[in-house]
Amino acid sequence: MEMASSLSTYLFFRFLQAIVTFFGAMILFFLIVRLLPGDPARLLAGPEASEEDVVRIREALGLNKPIYEQLISYLTSIMRGDLGISIKYGTPVLNEILARLPYTIALALVAEAIAVAIAIPLGVLAALKPRSILAYAASLLGILGTSLPVFWVGLMLIFIFAVELKVLPSSGAESPKHIVLPALTLAFFLTGNLTRMTRAAVLEALSSNHVLTALAKGLPFSKVLLRHVLRVSLIPILTIISLQLGALLGGAIITETIFAWPGIGSLLVDSLFFRDYVLAQGIIMFIVGVFILLNLVTDIAYALVDPRVREVLWRVR
C-alpha cells in the first residue's frame, strides 16, 4: 500500500512537471517561429497578388492580431485538441501529421532495431575483452558515429549503393527497399553512441562491489553477467535508447530531407520554409510530447529495473 501511494505521488508530480514543460516549450516555440523572416500571407497569396489580397489573407489567418491574442488563441485551441488548419495545405494539421507519422515510425523503429542489434552485443563484448579487436572496433565506431556529418554519410551511401552498385533506391518511400539507406544512415550514428554507452556501463558494473562479491562467492560468471551486470547496465542503456527513439520519432530532419523520406522531419522543413506557422507548431507539439512521454516511461522503467532508483524516486521504506 505504501509503495502504491508513493508511486501515485511520484506519477502525479511527474505528470505535473510534464504539463508545465509541454506548455512552456509551446509558448517558447510560438514566439520564436514568429521571429522568422517572411510573411505567410504573402507566400500564400503569391507574388502577383495585390496588397489588399495579402491584408485579407492576413486577417483570415488571424496574423493581424496582437501577438498575445494569437498566443492565447493558440493555447486555447491546444487545450480543445484543435491544432488548427495548415496555411499551405488548407487541411487540418492533425491530418497532415498523421499522414506522415507512419513513415517516421517505420524509419525510427528500423534504425533503432539495427543499432540495438549491433551496439549492445558489441559493447558488452568490448567491455568483457577490453584489449581485443572488438574493443578497438567499438571505440572506432563510437568516434566515427559522433564525428562524421550525417549528410555526408547519407550522400556516401547514396553514391555507393544507388549510383555505383545500383542495388538500392536513393529517395522516396514506394517500397521496403527505400527504407534501407535512410535507416542505415541513422543506425550508423545511433550505433556509435549506444556502443560507447553500453561498453562504459558494463565496465562500471563489472567493477562494482556487488558484482565482485558475487564472483567471490563462486557464482558462475554467466549468471553474474545476466543477473547483476546487465541488469545494472540497463539504466544508462535505456536512457540513451529512449532519447534516440524520441529524437527519431520527432523526425530525423536531415536524413529525411536527403532521402526525400515523407516523414515528420521533412514536413517540418517544408512548413518552416513556407512559413506555415500553424503546421510547424503542430509538429513541434508532437515532438515535445513524444520526448516528455518517453522520459516519463524511462523514469518508471528505471525504478522497475533498479531497486535503488525505486527507493529514491518513490521514497519506499
C-alpha positions as CSV (number, residue, x, y, z in Angstrom):
1,M,0.0,0.0,0.0
2,E,2.8,2.4,0.9
3,M,4.6,1.6,-2.4
4,A,1.4,2.2,-4.4
5,S,0.8,5.5,-2.6
6,S,4.4,6.6,-3.2
7,L,4.1,5.6,-6.9
8,S,0.9,7.6,-7.2
9,T,2.5,10.7,-5.7
10,Y,5.6,10.3,-7.9
11,L,3.5,10.0,-11.0
12,F,1.3,12.9,-10.1
13,F,4.3,15.3,-9.8
14,R,5.9,13.9,-12.9
15,F,2.7,14.5,-14.9
16,L,2.5,18.0,-13.4
17,Q,6.1,18.6,-14.4
18,A,5.4,17.3,-17.9
19,I,2.5,19.6,-18.4
20,V,4.5,22.6,-17.3
21,T,7.3,21.6,-19.6
22,F,5.0,21.0,-22.5
23,F,3.2,24.4,-22.4
24,G,6.5,26.2,-21.7
25,A,8.0,24.7,-24.8
26,M,4.9,25.5,-26.9
27,I,5.0,29.2,-25.8
28,L,8.7,29.5,-26.5
29,F,8.4,28.0,-30.0
30,F,5.3,30.1,-30.7
31,L,7.4,33.2,-30.0
32,I,10.5,32.0,-31.9
33,V,8.7,31.0,-35.1
34,R,7.2,34.4,-35.4
35,L,10.7,36.0,-35.5
36,L,11.4,34.2,-38.7
37,P,11.6,36.5,-41.8
38,G,8.9,36.3,-44.3
39,D,5.1,36.7,-44.5
40,P,3.0,33.6,-44.8
41,A,0.1,35.7,-46.1
42,R,2.3,37.0,-49.0
43,L,3.6,33.5,-49.7
44,L,0.1,32.1,-49.8
45,A,-1.2,34.9,-51.9
46,G,1.6,34.7,-54.5
47,P,3.9,37.3,-55.9
48,E,1.2,38.7,-58.3
49,A,-1.3,39.4,-55.5
50,S,-2.2,42.9,-54.5
51,E,-1.7,44.4,-51.1
52,E,-5.4,44.2,-50.4
53,D,-5.4,40.5,-51.1
54,V,-2.5,40.0,-48.7
55,V,-4.2,42.0,-46.0
56,R,-7.4,40.0,-46.5
57,I,-5.5,36.7,-46.1
58,R,-3.6,38.0,-43.1
59,E,-6.9,38.9,-41.4
60,A,-8.4,35.5,-42.3
61,L,-5.4,33.8,-40.7
62,G,-5.5,36.0,-37.6
63,L,-2.0,37.3,-38.2
64,N,-3.1,40.9,-37.9
65,K,-4.0,40.4,-34.2
66,P,-1.5,41.4,-31.4
67,I,0.9,38.6,-30.5
68,Y,-0.6,38.0,-27.1
69,E,-4.0,37.5,-28.6
70,Q,-2.6,35.0,-31.1
71,L,-0.8,33.2,-28.2
72,I,-4.0,32.9,-26.1
73,S,-6.0,31.7,-29.0
74,Y,-3.3,29.1,-29.8
75,L,-3.1,27.7,-26.3
76,T,-6.9,27.6,-26.1
77,S,-7.1,25.6,-29.3
78,I,-4.4,23.2,-28.0
79,M,-6.5,22.5,-24.8
80,R,-9.5,21.8,-27.0
81,G,-7.5,19.4,-29.1
82,D,-7.6,21.6,-32.2
83,L,-4.2,22.1,-33.8
84,G,-5.6,24.4,-36.5
85,I,-5.6,24.4,-40.3
86,S,-2.4,24.3,-42.3
87,I,-1.7,27.5,-44.2
88,K,0.0,25.7,-47.1
89,Y,-2.2,22.7,-47.5
90,G,-5.5,24.0,-46.2
91,T,-6.2,20.8,-44.3
92,P,-6.2,20.1,-40.5
93,V,-2.7,20.0,-39.1
94,L,-3.5,16.7,-37.3
95,N,-4.4,15.1,-40.6
96,E,-1.1,16.1,-42.1
97,I,0.9,14.8,-39.1
98,L,-1.0,11.5,-39.0
99,A,-0.4,11.0,-42.7
100,R,3.4,11.4,-42.3
101,L,3.7,9.7,-38.9
102,P,3.7,6.0,-40.2
103,Y,6.8,6.8,-42.3
104,T,8.6,8.3,-39.4
105,I,7.7,5.5,-37.0
106,A,8.8,2.9,-39.5
107,L,12.1,4.6,-40.1
108,A,12.7,5.1,-36.4
109,L,12.0,1.5,-35.4
110,V,14.1,0.0,-38.2
111,A,17.1,2.3,-37.5
112,E,16.8,1.7,-33.7
113,A,16.5,-2.0,-34.1
114,I,19.6,-2.2,-36.3
115,A,21.5,0.0,-33.7
116,V,20.4,-2.1,-30.7
117,A,21.2,-5.4,-32.5
118,I,24.8,-4.3,-33.2
119,A,25.6,-1.9,-30.4
120,I,24.6,-3.9,-27.3
121,P,26.4,-7.2,-28.1
122,L,29.4,-5.2,-29.4
123,G,29.5,-3.0,-26.3
124,V,29.2,-6.0,-23.9
125,L,32.0,-8.0,-25.7
126,A,34.2,-4.9,-25.8
127,A,33.8,-4.5,-22.1
128,L,34.5,-8.1,-21.3
129,K,37.6,-8.1,-23.6
130,P,38.9,-4.5,-23.3
131,R,42.1,-5.2,-25.3
132,S,40.6,-7.2,-28.1
133,I,39.9,-6.2,-31.7
134,L,36.2,-5.8,-30.8
135,A,37.1,-3.2,-28.2
136,Y,39.1,-1.2,-30.7
137,A,36.3,-1.6,-33.2
138,A,33.8,-0.3,-30.7
139,S,36.0,2.7,-29.9
140,L,36.4,3.5,-33.6
141,L,32.7,3.1,-34.3
142,G,32.0,5.5,-31.4
143,I,34.4,8.1,-32.7
144,L,33.1,7.9,-36.3
145,G,29.5,7.9,-35.2
146,T,29.9,11.1,-33.3
147,S,32.2,13.0,-35.7
148,L,31.1,12.3,-39.2
149,P,28.3,14.6,-40.5
150,V,25.0,12.8,-41.1
151,F,24.5,14.4,-44.6
152,W,28.0,13.1,-45.6
153,V,27.2,9.6,-44.5
154,G,23.9,9.7,-46.3
155,L,25.4,11.0,-49.5
156,M,28.2,8.4,-49.4
157,L,25.6,5.6,-49.0
158,I,23.6,7.0,-52.0
159,F,26.8,7.2,-54.1
160,I,27.9,3.6,-53.2
161,F,24.6,1.7,-53.2
162,A,22.4,3.8,-55.5
163,V,24.8,5.4,-58.0
164,E,27.6,2.9,-58.3
165,L,26.1,-0.5,-57.4
166,K,22.6,0.4,-58.3
167,V,21.1,-2.1,-55.8
168,L,19.1,0.3,-53.7
169,P,16.9,3.4,-54.5
170,S,18.2,6.8,-53.4
171,S,15.0,8.5,-52.5
172,G,11.2,8.1,-51.9
173,A,9.2,5.5,-50.0
174,E,7.5,3.4,-52.6
175,S,8.8,0.0,-51.5
176,P,10.6,-1.6,-48.5
177,K,13.9,-1.1,-50.3
178,H,13.5,2.6,-50.0
179,I,13.9,2.5,-46.2
180,V,17.2,0.7,-46.2
181,L,19.6,3.6,-46.9
182,P,18.0,6.2,-44.6
183,A,17.7,3.5,-41.8
184,L,21.4,2.6,-42.2
185,T,22.4,6.3,-42.1
186,L,20.6,6.8,-38.8
187,A,21.7,3.5,-37.4
188,F,25.3,4.4,-38.0
189,F,25.1,7.3,-35.6
190,L,22.9,5.5,-33.1
191,T,25.2,2.5,-33.0
192,G,28.2,4.7,-32.2
193,N,26.7,6.4,-29.2
194,L,24.9,3.2,-28.0
195,T,28.1,1.1,-28.2
196,R,30.1,3.6,-26.2
197,M,27.4,3.8,-23.6
198,T,27.0,0.0,-23.3
199,R,30.7,-0.6,-23.0
200,A,31.1,2.1,-20.3
201,A,28.1,0.9,-18.4
202,V,29.2,-2.8,-18.4
203,L,32.8,-1.8,-17.3
204,E,31.4,0.2,-14.4
205,A,29.1,-2.6,-13.4
206,L,31.9,-5.2,-13.5
207,S,33.9,-3.2,-11.0
208,S,31.0,-2.6,-8.6
209,N,31.1,-4.2,-5.1
210,H,28.1,-6.4,-5.5
211,V,29.4,-8.0,-8.7
212,L,32.8,-8.6,-7.1
213,T,31.1,-10.1,-4.1
214,A,29.0,-12.4,-6.3
215,L,32.1,-13.6,-8.2
216,A,34.0,-14.1,-4.8
217,K,31.1,-16.4,-3.7
218,G,31.8,-18.7,-6.7
219,L,28.8,-17.9,-8.8
220,P,29.2,-18.8,-12.4
221,F,30.3,-15.8,-14.5
222,S,27.4,-16.2,-16.9
223,K,24.9,-16.0,-14.1
224,V,26.6,-12.9,-12.6
225,L,26.7,-11.3,-16.0
226,L,23.0,-11.8,-16.7
227,R,21.6,-11.2,-13.2
228,H,23.9,-8.4,-11.9
229,V,26.0,-6.8,-14.6
230,L,23.5,-6.5,-17.4
231,R,20.6,-5.5,-15.1
232,V,22.5,-2.6,-13.6
233,S,23.9,-1.6,-17.0
234,L,20.3,-1.4,-18.4
235,I,19.8,2.0,-16.7
236,P,22.1,4.2,-18.9
237,I,21.4,2.0,-21.9
238,L,17.6,2.6,-21.5
239,T,18.4,6.3,-21.2
240,I,20.2,6.6,-24.5
241,I,17.7,4.3,-26.3
242,S,14.8,6.4,-25.1
243,L,16.5,9.6,-26.1
244,Q,17.4,8.3,-29.5
245,L,14.0,6.9,-30.1
246,G,12.4,10.2,-29.1
247,A,14.7,12.1,-31.5
248,L,13.8,9.7,-34.3
249,L,10.1,9.9,-33.7
250,G,10.4,13.6,-33.7
251,G,11.7,13.3,-37.2
252,A,15.3,12.8,-38.5
253,I,15.2,16.1,-40.3
254,I,18.5,16.0,-42.2
255,T,18.2,12.3,-43.1
256,E,14.5,12.6,-44.2
257,T,15.4,15.6,-46.4
258,I,18.4,13.9,-48.0
259,F,16.5,10.8,-48.9
260,A,13.2,12.6,-49.6
261,W,11.6,10.4,-47.0
262,P,8.0,11.7,-46.4
263,G,8.1,11.8,-42.6
264,I,7.6,14.3,-39.9
265,G,11.1,15.8,-40.3
266,S,10.7,16.7,-43.9
267,L,7.3,18.0,-43.2
268,L,8.7,20.3,-40.6
269,V,11.3,21.6,-43.1
270,D,8.6,22.3,-45.6
271,S,6.4,24.1,-43.1
272,L,9.2,26.4,-41.9
273,F,10.2,27.1,-45.5
274,F,6.7,28.1,-46.4
275,R,6.3,30.0,-43.0
276,D,3.3,27.7,-42.2
277,Y,3.3,28.7,-38.5
278,V,0.3,26.5,-37.7
279,L,1.7,23.3,-39.2
280,A,5.2,23.9,-37.7
281,Q,3.7,24.5,-34.2
282,G,1.7,21.3,-34.5
283,I,4.7,19.2,-35.5
284,I,6.8,20.7,-32.6
285,M,4.0,20.0,-30.2
286,F,4.1,16.4,-31.3
287,I,7.9,16.2,-31.0
288,V,7.8,17.7,-27.5
289,G,5.0,15.4,-26.4
290,V,7.0,12.3,-27.6
291,F,10.1,13.4,-25.7
292,I,8.1,14.1,-22.5
293,L,6.2,10.8,-22.7
294,L,9.4,8.7,-23.4
295,N,11.2,10.4,-20.5
296,L,8.3,9.6,-18.2
297,V,8.3,6.0,-19.3
298,T,12.0,5.8,-18.9
299,D,11.9,7.1,-15.3
300,I,9.3,4.4,-14.4
301,A,11.4,1.8,-16.2
302,Y,14.4,2.8,-14.1
303,A,12.5,2.1,-10.9
304,L,11.4,-1.3,-12.2
305,V,14.9,-2.3,-13.2
306,D,16.9,-1.0,-10.2
307,P,15.5,-1.1,-6.6
308,R,17.9,1.7,-5.6
309,V,16.3,4.1,-8.1
310,R,12.9,3.0,-6.9
311,E,13.8,3.9,-3.3
312,V,14.9,7.4,-4.3
313,L,12.0,8.1,-6.7
314,W,9.1,6.5,-4.9
315,R,10.5,7.0,-1.4
316,V,9.9,3.4,-0.5
317,R,10.9,2.5,3.1
